[in-house]
Structures are given as C-alpha cells and as structure tokens.
C-alpha cells in the first residue's frame, strides 16, 4: 500500500477518506477549510493512495482541538481503517508511521480519545490496549484519554477538569461541535432544522478555534450533545436518530 500525506499544496486534488464526495460538497469543503487552519500548527493527515476509509490524522498536543494537558505529546485526532482495508496490516502501517514521525519530532508519546466500552466515532479501546496504549485519564461520561509513552519518565496526559466532569448551565439540547469531522457540515444543519420544525429547544455551538476547543466542557469536541446541562453522547445524528433521542428523554 502506498500512502499520501495531504498538505496545503495538494489538498484541493486529494480526497479526505471519510468524506469522498466532490470538493463542492459541504462535508468536504468544511473539513478541508478546518484542515487548512491546522496545517501551520503541525497537523498531519496520512491516507491510503486508494479511495476509502484508511487514514490517520494527528497534531502536536498543544495545538490539539481537545481539552487535554499532554506536554510534548502527539495527539491522534482520528484513526480509521474500515471496509475492504481491514485485515491487511494497514492499521499497523499508519500507526507505525505516526510513531516514527512523532519520535523524529522529539515527542514523548501519543495520546488519543477512546472509551471504557467501544463507542461510535472513537477508537476501539481493546485495539489500543493491544497496541500498547494505557488509560491515562477518565471522564464521568465513559470517554477516556489513552496514551502510548515513548519514555517511561514522560508525564501522563490528563483531561482538564471541565472535560473530566462535563456539565453546562444551559437548558434544552445543546450541541458543541467542530468541522474536524466532515459529517457535521451536512448533519448539524439537518438537526437544527428538525429541532425548529418540531419546537424542540436546541442550540448548536460551533467551536472555531483551538483555544475554544481546549476550554470546552466535554472531553470530545468534534461532537458533544448535552441535555439540560448533562452530557448525552458524542454520536452524530441525522433527523430520524435525533427524534428518537428526543422520545427517549
């Protein structure tokens, strides 16, 4: 398998794996706009040369769009190998390339969001444990921070207090999200419209800078749904799933 690193110089012609529509699609354009903001902060997006979901995306932890304290680590935004790409060792390839690059840049280790039990849109904790990761910190909502240190003396990464104990004062349904995930470009407006049509109290708050993300009230910033102040889920919704959620509350 050949791999391609997406950069500001080739981003217009390269697909971005999890959103493989044309460049005029809002999912693609919103994701690529977000990536352009982050390249100067050291963002790396490495993907298979073939179209499909096979990629790893990572950034120095001090520039990560998550509320963590992880001195001199590399933070993995997203690590996804699926479909026909599974079972061929591509996951090992991508992770090893990330490790080699991070070591070359003098980093103390890797960290990534996962969960106590497998959750959608988060890396599988069993797979990470198999790869040598350990749990660095836990939150009240089952989302964990895992890490792979390169040096046994490296400081253990941790959540901010707000991320460890997610809570907001706002009532109704409140969604915090970023354009790091391309699906938000399509589905957040759908949920907004569905809420308006059904008189459901709902507010979407787009996180637009890394500083806002690092101060967020949730361990997950790509998508974090709250209801009456309490964290509900990091799983994204279409209109039908959102209405089903409402019925359950």
C-alpha positions, 0 to 999 in steps of 0.5 A: 500500500502506498500512502499520501500525506495531504498538505496545503499544496495538494489538498484541493486534488486529494480526497479526505477518506471519510468524506469522498464526495466532490470538493463542492460538497459541504462535508468536504469543503468544511473539513478541508477549510478546518484542515487548512487552519491546522496545517501551520500548527503541525497537523498531519493527515496520512491516507491510503493512495486508494479511495476509502476509509484508511487514514490517520490524522494527528497534531502536536498536543498543544495545538490539539482541538481537545481539552487535554494537558499532554506536554510534548505529546502527539495527539491522534485526532482520528484513526480509521481503517474500515471496509475492504482495508481491514485485515491487511496490516494497514492499521499497523502501517499508519500507526507505525508511521505516526510513531516514527514521525512523532519520535523524529519530532522529539515527542514523548508519546501519543495520546488519543480519545477512546472509551471504557466500552467501544463507542461510535466515532472513537477508537476501539479501546481493546485495539489500543490496549493491544497496541500498547496504549494505557488509560491515562485519564477518565471522564464521568461520561465513559470517554477516556484519554489513552496514551502510548509513552515513548519514555517511561519518565514522560508525564501522563496526559490528563483531561482538564477538569471541565472535560473530566466532569462535563456539565453546562448551565444551559437548558434544552439540547445543546450541541458543541461541535467542530468541522474536524469531522466532515459529517457535521457540515451536512448533519448539524444543519439537518438537526437544527432544522428538525429541532425548529420544525418540531419546537424542540429547544436546541442550540448548536455551538460551533467551536472555531478555534483551538483555544475554544476547543481546549476550554470546552466542557466535554472531553470530545469536541468534534461532537458533544450533545448535552441535555439540560446541562448533562452530557448525552453522547458524542454520536452524530445524528441525522433527523430520524436518530435525533427524534428518537433521542428526543422520545427517549428523554 
